[in-house]
Amino acid sequence: MQAALALARRGLGQVAPNPAVGCVLVKDGRVVGRGWTQPGGRPHAETEALRRAGEAARGACAYVTLEPCAHHGQTPPCAEALVAAGIVRCVIALEDPDPRVDGGGVAHLRAAGVDVVVGPGAAAAADINAGYLAQRRQGRPLVTLKLATTLDGRIATKNGASQWITGEAARARAHLLRTRHDAVLVGSGTAVLDDPRLDVRLDGLAATSPVRVVLDGRLRLPLTHDLVRRARQQATWLITRDQADRDRVEAYEGAGVEVMTVGTDAEGRLSLKAALEALGRRGITRVLVEGGGGVAAGLLRLGLVDRLAWFRASRVMGGDGLPAVAGFGLENLADAPAFALTDLARIGNDVLETYGPSA
């Protein structure tokens, strides 16, 4: 199962809206087939493992990180494929909450006489597919807030200078982080001020660049911006409010940008919850938020941040520097969003702290 989980991780950021699944086939103490969900979500992990195993799959045990699908879609059900291949035992880490599956895969296997065990590796499988599970259960993607700051949480000097706070190695790790997400999101202020490309610029990994998403309630993004000019080369979505200026929207669409509209919150601002739900409906399961301070504050205030990836440079900027997170009206310490440290890595002279939900 550990091998299957490692295979599943290969699909992160490349298989939405499908889950990232790994499958290992074992027979007589020997691995006869391996598979993981392929880019675009198909073929599924089980299909890949069976293809590689061939006739050796008959009489084997399948270790699968998520319940095999049981419904007919663009591909035949994996549960049926496992039965047809002659699998005699199937160890499943986690049941699939998709209503089209949700125990159906397990039931199909057992009805065919396959010995099924559910549960080994469940926690790790749930962590890998936290985005898929969030999209199915909450209707929105998993949200990881990525910050790159000084030790005192600043992202720019009082004059706006920000390049580069962290070192080259940390910036490369941030690009690698993008490859594990379906979309990377920024607010229009960050897009206008920093002129980010929001792609992956690592050798051999350019094709893994995520969808670029800009939250822009006032349609501030210039039509000459890189995010607009390269929209036909790399998928770029703009989320704005209902009743947006139609001429402006058509100009973006004419450049290849996909424009989505959502409602506003009680304060008349673009609804962050509705924006995430719109991404969820489009099949996005994992989104990396890269700024700015207002977007970060809004998501934290609403409890919509699931994970933090905090890069800290070994320097101090002082109180007149620009904070990574804008104020969001916190009065009581008990109400402060809390997270649990899950990993700590030294990257050059910088540090990457990774946080998940607090216990």
C-alpha positions in Angstrom: 0.0 0.0 0.0 2.9 2.4 0.7 4.1 1.8 -2.9 0.5 2.5 -4.2 0.4 5.7 -2.2 3.7 6.8 -3.6 2.3 6.2 -7.1 -0.8 8.1 -6.4 1.2 11.2 -5.5 2.5 11.3 -9.1 -0.9 12.4 -10.3 -1.3 15.4 -8.0 -2.1 18.5 -10.0 -2.5 16.6 -13.3 -5.6 14.5 -13.0 -8.5 16.9 -12.0 -11.4 16.5 -11.7 -10.5 12.8 -11.0 -8.7 11.7 -7.9 -5.0 10.8 -7.9 -5.0 7.0 -7.3 -2.2 4.4 -7.2 -2.5 0.7 -7.8 0.0 -2.2 -7.2 -0.7 -5.8 -8.2 1.1 -8.5 -6.2 1.2 -12.2 -7.0 3.2 -14.9 -5.2 5.2 -12.2 -3.3 6.1 -10.4 -6.5 4.9 -7.1 -7.9 3.4 -7.9 -11.4 1.8 -4.5 -12.2 1.9 -0.8 -11.2 -0.3 2.0 -12.2 -1.4 5.5 -11.3 -4.0 7.9 -12.7 -2.7 9.4 -15.9 -2.6 13.1 -16.9 -6.1 14.3 -17.6 -7.6 11.7 -15.3 -7.5 8.7 -17.7 -6.6 5.9 -17.9 -7.3 5.1 -14.2 -4.7 3.6 -12.0 -6.3 0.1 -12.0 -6.5 0.0 -15.8 -2.8 1.0 -16.1 -1.7 -1.6 -13.6 -3.8 -4.3 -15.3 -2.4 -3.4 -18.7 1.2 -3.7 -17.4 0.5 -7.0 -15.7 -1.2 -8.7 -18.5 -2.1 -12.3 -17.8 0.0 -12.2 -14.6 -2.9 -10.3 -13.0 -4.9 -13.5 -12.7 -4.9 -14.7 -9.1 -3.2 -11.5 -7.9 -4.0 -9.1 -5.0 -4.6 -5.4 -5.9 -3.6 -2.7 -3.5 -5.6 0.5 -4.4 -5.5 3.8 -2.7 -9.2 4.7 -3.5 -12.2 2.5 -4.0 -12.4 1.4 -7.7 -15.1 3.1 -9.6 -18.3 1.2 -10.3 -20.1 3.4 -12.8 -19.9 3.6 -16.5 -18.4 6.9 -17.7 -15.9 7.7 -20.4 -14.2 4.4 -19.4 -15.6 1.1 -18.1 -15.7 0.6 -14.3 -12.4 -0.3 -12.7 -14.2 -2.7 -10.4 -15.4 -4.7 -13.4 -12.0 -4.6 -14.9 -10.4 -6.1 -11.8 -13.0 -8.9 -11.7 -12.5 -9.6 -15.4 -8.7 -9.8 -14.9 -9.1 -12.5 -12.2 -8.1 -10.5 -9.1 -8.8 -12.6 -6.0 -8.1 -10.0 -3.3 -8.4 -6.2 -3.2 -7.0 -4.0 -0.4 -8.5 -0.5 -0.6 -7.2 2.4 1.5 -10.3 4.6 1.3 -13.8 4.5 0.1 -14.9 7.0 -2.6 -17.5 9.5 -1.5 -18.6 10.2 -5.1 -22.3 9.2 -5.2 -21.7 7.2 -8.3 -19.3 5.0 -6.4 -19.7 5.3 -2.6 -19.4 1.7 -1.7 -20.5 0.4 -5.1 -17.0 -0.6 -6.1 -16.6 -2.6 -2.9 -20.0 -4.2 -3.3 -19.3 -5.2 -6.9 -16.0 -6.8 -6.0 -17.4 -8.8 -3.1 -20.4 -9.9 -5.2 -17.9 -11.4 -7.6 -16.2 -13.3 -4.9 -13.2 -11.1 -4.5 -11.8 -10.8 -0.9 -12.0 -7.1 0.0 -10.2 -5.3 2.8 -10.8 -1.6 3.4 -8.8 0.7 5.6 -5.0 0.1 5.4 -3.4 3.5 4.5 -6.6 5.4 4.9 -5.1 8.5 6.5 -2.4 8.9 3.9 -4.8 8.3 1.1 -7.2 10.9 2.5 -4.3 13.4 2.7 -3.2 12.8 -0.9 -6.8 13.2 -2.1 -7.8 16.0 0.3 -8.6 18.2 -2.6 -10.8 15.6 -4.3 -12.6 14.9 -1.0 -13.1 18.6 -0.4 -14.6 19.1 -3.8 -17.0 16.1 -3.4 -18.0 16.9 0.2 -17.8 20.7 0.4 -18.2 21.7 -3.2 -14.9 23.6 -3.3 -11.2 22.8 -3.8 -8.6 22.3 -1.1 -7.1 25.7 -0.5 -3.3 26.1 0.2 -2.2 29.6 1.0 1.4 30.1 -0.1 3.4 33.0 1.4 7.0 34.1 1.0 8.0 36.5 3.7 10.7 37.8 5.9 11.0 36.5 9.4 8.6 39.1 10.6 6.0 38.3 8.0 6.6 41.1 5.4 6.4 40.7 1.7 7.6 44.1 0.5 9.3 47.3 1.7 7.3 50.4 2.4 8.2 51.5 -1.1 6.9 48.3 -2.6 10.2 46.5 -3.4 9.7 42.7 -3.2 12.0 40.9 -5.6 13.4 38.7 -4.3 12.7 38.1 -0.6 13.6 34.4 -0.7 16.5 32.7 -2.5 16.6 30.9 -5.8 16.2 27.4 -4.3 13.1 28.5 -2.4 11.6 30.0 -5.6 12.3 26.8 -7.4 10.5 24.9 -4.7 7.5 27.3 -5.0 7.4 26.4 -8.8 7.4 22.7 -7.8 4.5 23.4 -5.5 2.5 24.8 -8.4 2.9 21.5 -10.3 1.0 19.7 -7.5 -2.1 22.0 -7.8 -4.8 22.3 -10.4 -4.9 26.1 -10.3 -2.9 29.0 -8.9 -4.9 32.0 -7.8 -4.1 35.7 -7.1 -6.1 38.8 -6.5 -6.1 41.6 -9.2 -4.0 43.8 -7.0 -1.1 41.3 -6.9 -1.6 40.6 -10.6 -1.3 44.3 -11.5 1.5 45.2 -9.2 3.7 42.1 -9.5 3.0 41.1 -13.1 3.3 37.4 -12.2 3.3 34.7 -14.9 1.9 32.0 -12.6 3.4 29.2 -14.6 6.0 26.5 -13.9 9.5 27.5 -15.1 11.4 24.3 -14.2 13.3 22.3 -16.8 11.0 19.6 -18.2 7.9 20.6 -16.1 6.5 23.5 -18.1 3.6 21.3 -19.3 2.5 20.9 -15.7 1.6 24.5 -15.3 -1.7 24.9 -13.5 -4.7 27.0 -14.6 -4.1 30.6 -13.8 -7.0 32.3 -11.9 -7.4 36.0 -11.1 -10.0 37.4 -8.7 -11.0 40.7 -10.2 -14.3 42.2 -9.1 -13.6 45.5 -10.8 -12.0 44.1 -14.0 -8.7 45.9 -13.3 -6.5 43.4 -15.1 -4.9 45.2 -18.2 -5.6 43.5 -21.5 -1.8 43.9 -22.2 -1.0 41.8 -19.1 0.9 38.5 -19.6 -2.0 36.6 -18.0 -4.2 37.9 -20.8 -1.7 37.9 -23.7 -0.8 34.2 -23.1 -4.3 33.0 -22.2 -4.4 30.9 -25.4 -1.2 29.2 -24.5 -2.0 28.6 -20.8 -5.5 28.4 -19.5 -6.4 31.6 -17.7 -9.7 32.2 -15.8 -10.9 35.5 -14.4 -13.6 35.6 -11.7 -15.5 38.8 -11.4 -18.9 39.9 -9.9 -22.3 39.5 -11.5 -23.3 42.4 -13.6 -19.8 43.0 -14.8 -19.3 45.4 -17.7 -20.1 43.2 -20.8 -17.8 45.0 -23.2 -14.9 44.5 -20.9 -15.8 40.9 -20.4 -16.0 40.3 -24.2 -12.5 41.9 -24.6 -11.1 39.3 -22.1 -12.9 36.5 -23.8 -11.7 37.6 -27.2 -8.1 37.3 -25.9 -8.8 33.7 -24.7 -9.5 34.4 -21.1 -12.5 32.5 -19.6 -14.6 34.8 -17.5 -16.8 33.5 -14.6 -19.2 35.6 -12.6 -20.2 35.1 -9.0 -22.2 37.1 -6.4 -20.9 39.4 -3.7 -20.7 39.1 0.0 -22.5 41.2 2.7 -20.0 44.0 2.3 -20.4 44.1 -1.5 -17.1 42.5 -2.3 -16.5 39.6 -4.6 -17.6 36.5 -2.6 -14.6 34.3 -2.0 -16.7 31.4 -1.0 -18.7 31.6 -4.2 -15.5 31.9 -6.2 -14.1 28.7 -4.7 -17.4 27.0 -5.4 -17.3 28.1 -9.0 -13.8 26.5 -9.3 -15.1 23.4 -7.7 -17.9 23.1 -10.2 -15.3 23.3 -13.0 -13.5 20.3 -11.5 -10.7 22.1 -9.7 -9.7 20.1 -6.6 -6.5 21.8 -5.4 -5.9 25.5 -5.6 -2.7 27.4 -4.6 -3.3 30.9 -3.5 -0.3 33.2 -4.0 -1.7 36.6 -2.9 -2.3 39.3 -2.1 -2.7 40.3 1.4 -6.4 41.1 1.0 -7.2 37.7 -0.5 -5.2 35.9 2.2 -7.0 37.8 4.9 -10.4 37.2 3.4 -9.9 33.5 3.1 -8.5 33.2 6.6 -11.3 35.2 8.1 -13.9 32.9 6.5 -12.0 29.7 7.5 -11.4 28.8 3.8 -7.7 28.1 4.1 -6.9 24.4 4.6 -3.1 24.4 4.4 -0.3 26.9 4.6 3.0 26.8 2.7 5.1 29.5 4.4 8.5 30.3 3.0 10.5 32.4 5.4 13.7 34.3 4.4 16.4 34.9 6.9 16.0 38.6 7.1 13.9 41.2 8.9 12.1 44.1 7.3 10.4 46.0 10.1 7.0 47.3 10.9 6.8 49.7 7.9 7.0 46.8 5.5 3.9 45.4 3.8 2.4 42.5 5.7 1.6 39.2 4.0 -1.9 39.2 5.4 -4.0 42.3 5.6 -6.1 43.0 8.7 -9.4 41.2 9.0 -10.9 42.6 12.2 -9.7 40.1 14.7 -10.4 41.2 18.3 -10.1 38.0 20.3 -7.0 35.8 20.3 -9.2 32.7 20.6 -10.7 33.6 17.2 -7.4 33.6 15.4 -7.2 30.9 12.7 -5.0 28.1 14.0 -3.0 25.5 12.1 -0.7 22.5 13.0 2.9 22.3 11.8 3.2 19.2 9.6 6.6 19.8 8.0 9.7 22.0 8.3 12.4 22.0 5.6 15.5 24.1 5.2 15.9 25.3 1.6 19.2 27.1 1.1 19.2 29.9 3.6 15.4 29.9 3.8 12.8 27.7 5.5 9.6 26.2 4.3 7.0 25.6 7.0 4.0 23.5 6.0 0.8 23.6 8.1 -2.4 21.7 8.1 -5.6 21.8 10.1 -5.2 22.2 13.8 -6.1 19.2 15.9 
